Amino acid sequence: MPPGLDQSTPAHELAALVGPVDALSGPRYAGLARRIRDLVSAGQLPVGTRLPAERDLAAALTTSRVTIASAYRVLREEGWARTRHGSGTVTDAPGTAAGPGWFPHTDDGRADLGHAAPAAAPQLAGAYASALAQLPALTGGHGYFHNGLPELRTAIAERFTGRGLPTDPDQVVVTAGVGDATSLITEALLEPGDRVLVTHPTYPGALRMLEGAGGRLVPVAVDAARPDDLVEAAHLAARQSAPRLAYLEPDFANPTGARLSASGRRRLAATLWQQGVLTVVDEVSAELHLDGGPLPPYGAGVPDAATVTVGGLSKAVWGGLRIGWLRTDPALAARLGTALVRRQLTVGVLDQLAATVLVRDLDVVLEGRRQELRDRRDVLLAELAARLPDWQVHTPAGGLSLWCRLPAGLSSAALTAAAAPRGLLLAEGRAFGTGHAFDDHIRLPFTRPAADLRAAVEVLAPLAGSLRTDADRAVPVGAATVV
Ligand SMILES: Cc1ncc(COP(=O)(O)O)c(C=O)c1O
């Protein structure tokens, strides 16, 4: 079980998570409030957990009751706790993530490790050539295809079926990318104030979309070294905060590379379904396994209405293609398809024709992509081991990035800020979390050619040394560039 706690926190367990109060910086009550806030934002103390009575925590931490009362007051004022009638003080998440902003920047040729997005697969141009040849057969019609081009929906449904999730085309809606599918779901299904369980860290675009639709994030810690701990943690978090939605990446999550085992995903899908939580399953990296083979898709074994699976071609083929999809039960698919029609009527037909060619040929496309990513992952791991041996990296069995834990005293924000003028773009750790978490981590994608990865480590190695000696310098929250 992860270091998450049960519904009410025994004082001694919270005291163990907090650690020695003498080590907290600043006034003791403020340091304690900060520590509890960090535990909540890291998902170690789930949102909705009842905090111990002031007297009990004071005894467990051998400090005064006034210190505890003041810390709880600060947490309430900052939105990290609330008073629940009859339940005392309960942890909460503030309405907005305090992480850095999220804006993709224009590709200007600098060594770009800010985006986890590869260059186009070689099959792209051929797919468009074929699409152009097919276009005249469609131009006599009005060009609007409700829920997507029928042949593309069929190809997507067949791919799901082949992977172990039997699917009819009427369960599929074509969207303008994976993020577009997530955004459609949040706009259609989320009411302001609804809670949304998110793995933590997670893809910043999803965090911003969920918040943009008024969702209140409930972070649940995910650790690539122990990915199935998520099952119990998510079960507890769902029980405590009754979320409307959960957003997960079961395979090679961005940024951690964590992958749920076959049994872990089966158990998690069952528990969230039983608790009435609709799960948005982001499969953008699902087929990017670099070691080992595929696992049954998340959602196999629960009713189709338990999940909305979002996927697309942005990582396998190219982000500039802008084709994605969602898959759920037919009634919900129809509802989401109608929401898409209201918003943008349809998705570009030429892109859909090209996507149809690519989805039918996806095994070949993926084979090349996996080989490329495997080679680049290994180059980056070797460079880090040689030049930055005190960075802790879990080797991901797939996906597009390494999630590096920095040595004590090195700030991810400081590193990102110092690397940019040296021509290296990075996405700092805080972009991947709620609150203030993850300044001790950085994501390094292995999507660029080997020479760029070597050049990046060449920039990072001396910076990591020099910035560590200057670790207490305040760092402004910058605009990260994160996909
Ligand atoms: C987990 C995840 N979901 C969705 C997206 C966005 O995909 P798309 O470009 O298809 O909108 C990304 C991009 O990095 C991602 O990492």
PDBQT file of the ligand as one rigid body, heavy atoms in Angstrom, charges set to zero:
ROOT
HETATM    1  C1  LIG A 501      -0.969  11.931 -22.096  1.00  0.00    +0.000 C 
HETATM    2  C2  LIG A 501      -1.235  12.823 -23.262  1.00  0.00    +0.000 A 
HETATM    3  N1  LIG A 501      -2.471  12.964 -23.704  1.00  0.00    +0.000 NA
HETATM    4  C3  LIG A 501      -2.753  13.768 -24.753  1.00  0.00    +0.000 A 
HETATM    5  C4  LIG A 501      -1.774  14.471 -25.382  1.00  0.00    +0.000 A 
HETATM    6  C5  LIG A 501      -2.137  15.378 -26.524  1.00  0.00    +0.000 C 
HETATM    7  O1  LIG A 501      -2.380  14.642 -27.670  1.00  0.00    +0.000 OA
HETATM    8  P1  LIG A 501      -2.874  15.378 -28.974  1.00  0.00    +0.000 P 
HETATM    9  O2  LIG A 501      -1.710  16.115 -29.552  1.00  0.00    +0.000 OA
HETATM   10  O3  LIG A 501      -3.343  14.261 -29.865  1.00  0.00    +0.000 OA
HETATM   11  O4  LIG A 501      -3.981  16.298 -28.593  1.00  0.00    +0.000 OA
HETATM   12  C6  LIG A 501      -0.457  14.356 -24.948  1.00  0.00    +0.000 A 
HETATM   13  C7  LIG A 501       0.615  15.122 -25.600  1.00  0.00    +0.000 C 
HETATM   14  O5  LIG A 501       1.716  15.149 -25.143  1.00  0.00    +0.000 OA
HETATM   15  C8  LIG A 501      -0.186  13.516 -23.852  1.00  0.00    +0.000 A 
HETATM   16  O6  LIG A 501       1.061  13.361 -23.391  1.00  0.00    +0.000 OA
ENDROOT
TORSDOF 0
